[in-house]
Amino acid sequence: MTKAVVIVNPSSGRAEGKIYGPKVQTELEKIYDEVELKWTEKEGDATRFTREATQQQVDAIYALGGDGTVNECVNGIATEENRPPFGFIPLGTVNDLGRVLGIPMNPDKAVKGLTTRRKKAIDIGKINDTFFVDIVAIGSIPEAVHSVPVEEKTKLGPFAYLLEGFKALSEKEVYPFKFNVEEEITEVDSFLVIIALTNSVAGMPTMIPDASEDDGFLHLLAVKGENIAEKFNLIPKIFSGKVSEDDDVFYRKFKTAEISLTNEEKYKTVVTNVDGDEGDYLPIKLEVFKHYMEVFVPDKND
């Protein structure tokens, strides 16, 4: 008997989980003997459901939701010795990992391809005691993103993040970061720090073009622009994939690192954004786990 568990966030996207949950169940019943639907109601449910399914040694786990739901599911899988393959239907605002893996952003197309997907090993990152599959962001822009209402995300999609990001560019606040990257210490004043696993950041596949989901590295960008003109001059470079070559950007790829502030007394509440949701406060420790879990990706012939 084969079994798959499908974890659905009914509020992701435009509440499409309610529609597509049963459709995914019907499609997966073509390849599994049993398919169980689990509906999340609050934060932490997806992690709990995933961990329970992993401990039951099911054959596969699937999710319907956005980056936050995917993050929760990965955290339910990553802590277990037995890690079943993971698949998902992107229903959120940005869906960075889905874009990187080539999963259709159209839910109907994504559902139709479920039975022909193949497995692929990918890297995952860890910030302190939490795993992530997309990015860790720190600074005035990520702080602004935290304030975007759910209704605005649903209505405007990634554009909601861009609006808040452009507003934040006018902020004068920069933070005195201290990067300990594999025992090499560098101090940088920055208004935006990004640690990414892949080349897709906030839906843009050009910010760190050399990064990939299976290269065994985390990629660090710290933007140094101190005034509005310098900040806005970086925008075309972000879209062209040349931001890491700019003198006003500190870039390193690494396997382990620590990030703190040189003036922790003044900046006591600088918080991270992890896969789109609020994460730990600084200081943080970061690590990458190469080829740590298997995900389902579209077949090359699809």
Contacts in CASP RR format, 6 or more apart in sequence:
PFRMAT RR
TARGET T0000
AUTHOR 0000-0000-0000
METHOD contacts of the structure
MODEL  1
MTKAVVIVNPSSGRAEGKIYGPKVQTELEKIYDEVELKWTEKEGDATRFT
REATQQQVDAIYALGGDGTVNECVNGIATEENRPPFGFIPLGTVNDLGRV
LGIPMNPDKAVKGLTTRRKKAIDIGKINDTFFVDIVAIGSIPEAVHSVPV
EEKTKLGPFAYLLEGFKALSEKEVYPFKFNVEEEITEVDSFLVIIALTNS
VAGMPTMIPDASEDDGFLHLLAVKGENIAEKFNLIPKIFSGKVSEDDDVF
YRKFKTAEISLTNEEKYKTVVTNVDGDEGDYLPIKLEVFKHYMEVFVPDK
ND
1 33 0 8 1.000
1 34 0 8 1.000
2 31 0 8 1.000
2 32 0 8 1.000
2 33 0 8 1.000
2 34 0 8 1.000
2 59 0 8 1.000
3 32 0 8 1.000
3 33 0 8 1.000
3 34 0 8 1.000
3 35 0 8 1.000
3 36 0 8 1.000
3 56 0 8 1.000
3 58 0 8 1.000
3 59 0 8 1.000
4 28 0 8 1.000
4 32 0 8 1.000
4 34 0 8 1.000
4 35 0 8 1.000
4 36 0 8 1.000
4 58 0 8 1.000
4 59 0 8 1.000
4 60 0 8 1.000
4 61 0 8 1.000
4 62 0 8 1.000
5 35 0 8 1.000
5 36 0 8 1.000
5 38 0 8 1.000
5 49 0 8 1.000
5 50 0 8 1.000
5 53 0 8 1.000
5 58 0 8 1.000
5 60 0 8 1.000
5 61 0 8 1.000
5 62 0 8 1.000
6 21 0 8 1.000
6 24 0 8 1.000
6 25 0 8 1.000
6 28 0 8 1.000
6 35 0 8 1.000
6 36 0 8 1.000
6 37 0 8 1.000
6 38 0 8 1.000
6 61 0 8 1.000
6 62 0 8 1.000
6 63 0 8 1.000
6 64 0 8 1.000
7 38 0 8 1.000
7 40 0 8 1.000
7 45 0 8 1.000
7 46 0 8 1.000
7 49 0 8 1.000
7 50 0 8 1.000
7 61 0 8 1.000
7 62 0 8 1.000
7 63 0 8 1.000
7 64 0 8 1.000
7 69 0 8 1.000
7 73 0 8 1.000
8 17 0 8 1.000
8 18 0 8 1.000
8 20 0 8 1.000
8 21 0 8 1.000
8 24 0 8 1.000
8 37 0 8 1.000
8 38 0 8 1.000
8 39 0 8 1.000
8 40 0 8 1.000
8 63 0 8 1.000
8 64 0 8 1.000
8 65 0 8 1.000
9 17 0 8 1.000
9 40 0 8 1.000
9 46 0 8 1.000
9 63 0 8 1.000
9 64 0 8 1.000
9 65 0 8 1.000
9 66 0 8 1.000
9 69 0 8 1.000
9 91 0 8 1.000
10 17 0 8 1.000
10 18 0 8 1.000
10 39 0 8 1.000
10 40 0 8 1.000
11 150 0 8 1.000
12 64 0 8 1.000
12 65 0 8 1.000
12 66 0 8 1.000
12 69 0 8 1.000
12 91 0 8 1.000
12 92 0 8 1.000
13 65 0 8 1.000
13 66 0 8 1.000
13 91 0 8 1.000
13 92 0 8 1.000
13 93 0 8 1.000
13 153 0 8 1.000
13 154 0 8 1.000
14 154 0 8 1.000
16 64 0 8 1.000
16 91 0 8 1.000
16 107 0 8 1.000
17 64 0 8 1.000
17 65 0 8 1.000
17 91 0 8 1.000
20 64 0 8 1.000
20 89 0 8 1.000
20 91 0 8 1.000
20 107 0 8 1.000
20 111 0 8 1.000
21 37 0 8 1.000
21 64 0 8 1.000
22 37 0 8 1.000
23 111 0 8 1.000
24 62 0 8 1.000
24 64 0 8 1.000
24 89 0 8 1.000
24 111 0 8 1.000
24 114 0 8 1.000
25 35 0 8 1.000
25 37 0 8 1.000
27 111 0 8 1.000
27 112 0 8 1.000
27 113 0 8 1.000
27 114 0 8 1.000
27 115 0 8 1.000
28 35 0 8 1.000
28 62 0 8 1.000
28 114 0 8 1.000
28 115 0 8 1.000
29 35 0 8 1.000
30 115 0 8 1.000
31 115 0 8 1.000
32 59 0 8 1.000
32 60 0 8 1.000
38 45 0 8 1.000
38 49 0 8 1.000
38 53 0 8 1.000
40 46 0 8 1.000
40 49 0 8 1.000
40 69 0 8 1.000
43 72 0 8 1.000
44 72 0 8 1.000
45 72 0 8 1.000
46 63 0 8 1.000
46 69 0 8 1.000
46 72 0 8 1.000
46 73 0 8 1.000
46 76 0 8 1.000
47 72 0 8 1.000
47 73 0 8 1.000
47 75 0 8 1.000
47 76 0 8 1.000
48 76 0 8 1.000
50 61 0 8 1.000
50 63 0 8 1.000
50 72 0 8 1.000
50 73 0 8 1.000
50 75 0 8 1.000
50 76 0 8 1.000
50 77 0 8 1.000
51 76 0 8 1.000
51 77 0 8 1.000
51 79 0 8 1.000
51 80 0 8 1.000
53 61 0 8 1.000
53 84 0 8 1.000
54 61 0 8 1.000
54 76 0 8 1.000
54 77 0 8 1.000
54 80 0 8 1.000
54 82 0 8 1.000
54 83 0 8 1.000
54 84 0 8 1.000
55 80 0 8 1.000
55 82 0 8 1.000
57 82 0 8 1.000
57 84 0 8 1.000
58 84 0 8 1.000
59 84 0 8 1.000
60 84 0 8 1.000
60 85 0 8 1.000
60 86 0 8 1.000
60 87 0 8 1.000
60 296 0 8 1.000
61 73 0 8 1.000
61 77 0 8 1.000
61 84 0 8 1.000
61 85 0 8 1.000
61 86 0 8 1.000
61 87 0 8 1.000
62 86 0 8 1.000
62 87 0 8 1.000
62 88 0 8 1.000
62 89 0 8 1.000
62 114 0 8 1.000
62 296 0 8 1.000
63 69 0 8 1.000
63 70 0 8 1.000
63 73 0 8 1.000
63 86 0 8 1.000
63 87 0 8 1.000
63 88 0 8 1.000
63 89 0 8 1.000
64 88 0 8 1.000
64 89 0 8 1.000
64 91 0 8 1.000
65 88 0 8 1.000
65 89 0 8 1.000
65 90 0 8 1.000
65 91 0 8 1.000
65 92 0 8 1.000
66 90 0 8 1.000
66 91 0 8 1.000
66 92 0 8 1.000
66 93 0 8 1.000
66 94 0 8 1.000
66 95 0 8 1.000
67 92 0 8 1.000
67 93 0 8 1.000
67 94 0 8 1.000
67 95 0 8 1.000
67 96 0 8 1.000
67 97 0 8 1.000
67 134 0 8 1.000
67 275 0 8 1.000
67 276 0 8 1.000
67 277 0 8 1.000
68 275 0 8 1.000
68 276 0 8 1.000
68 277 0 8 1.000
69 88 0 8 1.000
69 91 0 8 1.000
69 92 0 8 1.000
70 88 0 8 1.000
70 97 0 8 1.000
70 133 0 8 1.000
70 275 0 8 1.000
71 131 0 8 1.000
71 132 0 8 1.000
71 133 0 8 1.000
71 134 0 8 1.000
71 274 0 8 1.000
71 275 0 8 1.000
71 276 0 8 1.000
71 277 0 8 1.000
73 86 0 8 1.000
73 88 0 8 1.000
74 86 0 8 1.000
74 124 0 8 1.000
74 131 0 8 1.000
74 132 0 8 1.000
74 133 0 8 1.000
74 293 0 8 1.000
75 130 0 8 1.000
75 131 0 8 1.000
77 83 0 8 1.000
77 84 0 8 1.000
77 86 0 8 1.000
77 293 0 8 1.000
78 124 0 8 1.000
78 131 0 8 1.000
78 289 0 8 1.000
78 292 0 8 1.000
78 293 0 8 1.000
79 131 0 8 1.000
83 292 0 8 1.000
83 293 0 8 1.000
83 294 0 8 1.000
85 119 0 8 1.000
85 293 0 8 1.000
85 294 0 8 1.000
85 295 0 8 1.000
85 296 0 8 1.000
86 293 0 8 1.000
86 294 0 8 1.000
86 295 0 8 1.000
86 296 0 8 1.000
87 117 0 8 1.000
87 295 0 8 1.000
87 296 0 8 1.000
88 97 0 8 1.000
88 98 0 8 1.000
88 103 0 8 1.000
88 295 0 8 1.000
89 103 0 8 1.000
89 107 0 8 1.000
89 110 0 8 1.000
89 111 0 8 1.000
89 114 0 8 1.000
90 97 0 8 1.000
90 98 0 8 1.000
90 99 0 8 1.000
90 103 0 8 1.000
90 105 0 8 1.000
90 107 0 8 1.000
90 110 0 8 1.000
91 107 0 8 1.000
93 153 0 8 1.000
93 154 0 8 1.000
93 157 0 8 1.000
93 158 0 8 1.000
93 160 0 8 1.000
93 161 0 8 1.000
94 157 0 8 1.000
94 158 0 8 1.000
94 161 0 8 1.000
94 202 0 8 1.000
94 203 0 8 1.000
94 276 0 8 1.000
95 103 0 8 1.000
95 105 0 8 1.000
95 203 0 8 1.000
96 134 0 8 1.000
96 135 0 8 1.000
96 198 0 8 1.000
96 200 0 8 1.000
96 201 0 8 1.000
96 202 0 8 1.000
96 203 0 8 1.000
97 133 0 8 1.000
97 134 0 8 1.000
97 198 0 8 1.000
97 200 0 8 1.000
97 213 0 8 1.000
98 105 0 8 1.000
99 105 0 8 1.000
99 200 0 8 1.000
99 203 0 8 1.000
99 205 0 8 1.000
100 198 0 8 1.000
100 199 0 8 1.000
100 200 0 8 1.000
100 205 0 8 1.000
100 212 0 8 1.000
100 213 0 8 1.000
101 120 0 8 1.000
101 122 0 8 1.000
101 213 0 8 1.000
101 295 0 8 1.000
101 297 0 8 1.000
101 298 0 8 1.000
102 297 0 8 1.000
102 298 0 8 1.000
103 110 0 8 1.000
103 297 0 8 1.000
103 298 0 8 1.000
104 110 0 8 1.000
104 298 0 8 1.000
113 298 0 8 1.000
113 299 0 8 1.000
113 302 0 8 1.000
114 296 0 8 1.000
116 298 0 8 1.000
116 299 0 8 1.000
116 301 0 8 1.000
116 302 0 8 1.000
117 296 0 8 1.000
117 297 0 8 1.000
117 298 0 8 1.000
117 299 0 8 1.000
118 296 0 8 1.000
118 297 0 8 1.000
118 298 0 8 1.000
118 299 0 8 1.000
118 300 0 8 1.000
119 294 0 8 1.000
119 295 0 8 1.000
119 296 0 8 1.000
119 297 0 8 1.000
120 214 0 8 1.000
120 294 0 8 1.000
120 295 0 8 1.000
120 296 0 8 1.000
120 297 0 8 1.000
121 214 0 8 1.000
121 291 0 8 1.000
121 292 0 8 1.000
121 293 0 8 1.000
121 294 0 8 1.000
122 133 0 8 1.000
122 213 0 8 1.000
122 214 0 8 1.000
122 291 0 8 1.000
122 292 0 8 1.000
122 293 0 8 1.000
122 294 0 8 1.000
122 295 0 8 1.000
123 197 0 8 1.000
123 213 0 8 1.000
123 214 0 8 1.000
123 215 0 8 1.000
123 216 0 8 1.000
123 217 0 8 1.000
123 288 0 8 1.000
123 289 0 8 1.000
123 290 0 8 1.000
123 291 0 8 1.000
123 292 0 8 1.000
124 131 0 8 1.000
124 132 0 8 1.000
124 133 0 8 1.000
124 197 0 8 1.000
124 288 0 8 1.000
124 289 0 8 1.000
124 292 0 8 1.000
124 293 0 8 1.000
125 131 0 8 1.000
125 132 0 8 1.000
125 133 0 8 1.000
125 197 0 8 1.000
125 218 0 8 1.000
125 286 0 8 1.000
125 287 0 8 1.000
125 288 0 8 1.000
125 289 0 8 1.000
126 132 0 8 1.000
126 286 0 8 1.000
126 287 0 8 1.000
126 288 0 8 1.000
126 289 0 8 1.000
127 136 0 8 1.000
127 272 0 8 1.000
127 274 0 8 1.000
127 279 0 8 1.000
127 280 0 8 1.000
127 284 0 8 1.000
127 285 0 8 1.000
127 286 0 8 1.000
128 280 0 8 1.000
128 284 0 8 1.000
128 285 0 8 1.000
130 274 0 8 1.000
130 279 0 8 1.000
130 280 0 8 1.000
132 197 0 8 1.000
132 274 0 8 1.000
132 275 0 8 1.000
133 197 0 8 1.000
133 275 0 8 1.000
134 196 0 8 1.000
134 197 0 8 1.000
134 198 0 8 1.000
134 200 0 8 1.000
134 275 0 8 1.000
134 276 0 8 1.000
135 194 0 8 1.000
135 195 0 8 1.000
135 196 0 8 1.000
135 197 0 8 1.000
135 201 0 8 1.000
135 202 0 8 1.000
135 273 0 8 1.000
135 274 0 8 1.000
135 275 0 8 1.000
135 276 0 8 1.000
136 194 0 8 1.000
136 195 0 8 1.000
136 272 0 8 1.000
136 273 0 8 1.000
136 274 0 8 1.000
136 284 0 8 1.000
136 286 0 8 1.000
137 145 0 8 1.000
137 192 0 8 1.000
137 193 0 8 1.000
137 194 0 8 1.000
137 195 0 8 1.000
137 272 0 8 1.000
137 273 0 8 1.000
137 276 0 8 1.000
138 175 0 8 1.000
138 177 0 8 1.000
138 192 0 8 1.000
138 193 0 8 1.000
138 194 0 8 1.000
138 259 0 8 1.000
138 270 0 8 1.000
138 271 0 8 1.000
138 272 0 8 1.000
138 273 0 8 1.000
138 282 0 8 1.000
139 173 0 8 1.000
139 175 0 8 1.000
139 190 0 8 1.000
139 191 0 8 1.000
139 192 0 8 1.000
139 193 0 8 1.000
139 270 0 8 1.000
140 168 0 8 1.000
140 171 0 8 1.000
140 173 0 8 1.000
140 191 0 8 1.000
140 192 0 8 1.000
141 164 0 8 1.000
141 165 0 8 1.000
141 168 0 8 1.000
141 169 0 8 1.000
141 191 0 8 1.000
141 192 0 8 1.000
142 192 0 8 1.000
142 272 0 8 1.000
142 273 0 8 1.000
143 168 0 8 1.000
143 271 0 8 1.000
143 273 0 8 1.000
144 164 0 8 1.000
144 165 0 8 1.000
144 167 0 8 1.000
144 168 0 8 1.000
145 161 0 8 1.000
145 164 0 8 1.000
145 165 0 8 1.000
145 273 0 8 1.000
145 276 0 8 1.000
146 271 0 8 1.000
146 273 0 8 1.000
146 278 0 8 1.000
147 164 0 8 1.000
148 160 0 8 1.000
148 161 0 8 1.000
148 164 0 8 1.000
152 160 0 8 1.000
153 160 0 8 1.000
153 161 0 8 1.000
156 163 0 8 1.000
158 202 0 8 1.000
158 203 0 8 1.000
161 202 0 8 1.000
162 202 0 8 1.000
168 191 0 8 1.000
169 228 0 8 1.000
169 231 0 8 1.000
169 232 0 8 1.000
170 228 0 8 1.000
171 191 0 8 1.000
172 227 0 8 1.000
173 191 0 8 1.000
174 189 0 8 1.000
174 190 0 8 1.000
174 191 0 8 1.000
174 225 0 8 1.000
174 226 0 8 1.000
175 189 0 8 1.000
175 190 0 8 1.000
175 191 0 8 1.000
175 261 0 8 1.000
175 267 0 8 1.000
175 270 0 8 1.000
176 187 0 8 1.000
176 189 0 8 1.000
176 261 0 8 1.000
176 262 0 8 1.000
176 263 0 8 1.000
176 267 0 8 1.000
177 187 0 8 1.000
177 188 0 8 1.000
177 189 0 8 1.000
177 190 0 8 1.000
177 193 0 8 1.000
177 222 0 8 1.000
177 259 0 8 1.000
177 260 0 8 1.000
177 261 0 8 1.000
177 262 0 8 1.000
178 185 0 8 1.000
178 186 0 8 1.000
178 187 0 8 1.000
178 259 0 8 1.000
178 260 0 8 1.000
178 261 0 8 1.000
178 262 0 8 1.000
179 185 0 8 1.000
179 186 0 8 1.000
179 187 0 8 1.000
179 188 0 8 1.000
179 220 0 8 1.000
179 222 0 8 1.000
179 250 0 8 1.000
179 252 0 8 1.000
179 257 0 8 1.000
179 258 0 8 1.000
179 259 0 8 1.000
180 257 0 8 1.000
180 258 0 8 1.000
180 259 0 8 1.000
180 260 0 8 1.000
181 220 0 8 1.000
181 252 0 8 1.000
181 254 0 8 1.000
181 257 0 8 1.000
182 254 0 8 1.000
182 255 0 8 1.000
182 256 0 8 1.000
182 257 0 8 1.000
186 250 0 8 1.000
187 262 0 8 1.000
188 222 0 8 1.000
188 224 0 8 1.000
188 250 0 8 1.000
189 224 0 8 1.000
189 226 0 8 1.000
190 222 0 8 1.000
190 223 0 8 1.000
190 224 0 8 1.000
190 225 0 8 1.000
190 250 0 8 1.000
191 223 0 8 1.000
191 225 0 8 1.000
191 226 0 8 1.000
191 231 0 8 1.000
192 221 0 8 1.000
192 222 0 8 1.000
192 223 0 8 1.000
193 220 0 8 1.000
193 221 0 8 1.000
193 222 0 8 1.000
193 223 0 8 1.000
193 259 0 8 1.000
194 201 0 8 1.000
194 207 0 8 1.000
194 208 0 8 1.000
194 220 0 8 1.000
194 221 0 8 1.000
194 222 0 8 1.000
195 218 0 8 1.000
195 219 0 8 1.000
195 220 0 8 1.000
195 221 0 8 1.000
195 257 0 8 1.000
195 259 0 8 1.000
195 286 0 8 1.000
196 207 0 8 1.000
196 208 0 8 1.000
196 211 0 8 1.000
196 218 0 8 1.000
196 219 0 8 1.000
196 221 0 8 1.000
197 211 0 8 1.000
197 213 0 8 1.000
197 218 0 8 1.000
197 219 0 8 1.000
197 288 0 8 1.000
198 208 0 8 1.000
198 211 0 8 1.000
198 212 0 8 1.000
198 213 0 8 1.000
199 205 0 8 1.000
199 206 0 8 1.000
199 207 0 8 1.000
199 208 0 8 1.000
199 209 0 8 1.000
199 210 0 8 1.000
199 211 0 8 1.000
199 212 0 8 1.000
201 207 0 8 1.000
201 208 0 8 1.000
204 238 0 8 1.000
204 239 0 8 1.000
206 238 0 8 1.000
206 239 0 8 1.000
206 240 0 8 1.000
206 241 0 8 1.000
207 221 0 8 1.000
207 238 0 8 1.000
207 241 0 8 1.000
207 243 0 8 1.000
208 219 0 8 1.000
208 221 0 8 1.000
208 241 0 8 1.000
208 243 0 8 1.000
208 244 0 8 1.000
209 241 0 8 1.000
210 219 0 8 1.000
210 244 0 8 1.000
210 253 0 8 1.000
211 217 0 8 1.000
211 219 0 8 1.000
211 253 0 8 1.000
214 290 0 8 1.000
214 291 0 8 1.000
216 255 0 8 1.000
216 288 0 8 1.000
216 290 0 8 1.000
216 291 0 8 1.000
217 253 0 8 1.000
217 254 0 8 1.000
217 255 0 8 1.000
217 288 0 8 1.000
218 253 0 8 1.000
218 254 0 8 1.000
218 255 0 8 1.000
218 257 0 8 1.000
218 286 0 8 1.000
218 287 0 8 1.000
218 288 0 8 1.000
219 251 0 8 1.000
219 252 0 8 1.000
219 253 0 8 1.000
220 250 0 8 1.000
220 251 0 8 1.000
220 252 0 8 1.000
220 253 0 8 1.000
220 254 0 8 1.000
220 257 0 8 1.000
221 243 0 8 1.000
221 244 0 8 1.000
221 249 0 8 1.000
221 250 0 8 1.000
221 251 0 8 1.000
222 249 0 8 1.000
222 250 0 8 1.000
222 251 0 8 1.000
223 231 0 8 1.000
223 234 0 8 1.000
223 243 0 8 1.000
223 248 0 8 1.000
223 249 0 8 1.000
224 230 0 8 1.000
224 248 0 8 1.000
224 249 0 8 1.000
224 250 0 8 1.000
225 231 0 8 1.000
225 234 0 8 1.000
225 248 0 8 1.000
230 248 0 8 1.000
234 243 0 8 1.000
234 246 0 8 1.000
234 248 0 8 1.000
234 249 0 8 1.000
237 243 0 8 1.000
237 245 0 8 1.000
237 246 0 8 1.000
243 249 0 8 1.000
244 251 0 8 1.000
254 286 0 8 1.000
254 288 0 8 1.000
255 287 0 8 1.000
255 288 0 8 1.000
256 285 0 8 1.000
256 286 0 8 1.000
256 287 0 8 1.000
256 288 0 8 1.000
257 285 0 8 1.000
257 286 0 8 1.000
258 283 0 8 1.000
258 284 0 8 1.000
258 285 0 8 1.000
258 286 0 8 1.000
259 282 0 8 1.000
259 283 0 8 1.000
259 284 0 8 1.000
259 286 0 8 1.000
260 282 0 8 1.000
260 283 0 8 1.000
260 284 0 8 1.000
261 267 0 8 1.000
261 270 0 8 1.000
261 282 0 8 1.000
261 283 0 8 1.000
264 282 0 8 1.000
264 283 0 8 1.000
267 282 0 8 1.000
268 281 0 8 1.000
269 281 0 8 1.000
270 281 0 8 1.000
270 282 0 8 1.000
271 278 0 8 1.000
271 279 0 8 1.000
271 280 0 8 1.000
271 281 0 8 1.000
271 282 0 8 1.000
272 278 0 8 1.000
272 279 0 8 1.000
272 280 0 8 1.000
272 281 0 8 1.000
272 282 0 8 1.000
272 284 0 8 1.000
273 279 0 8 1.000
274 280 0 8 1.000
END
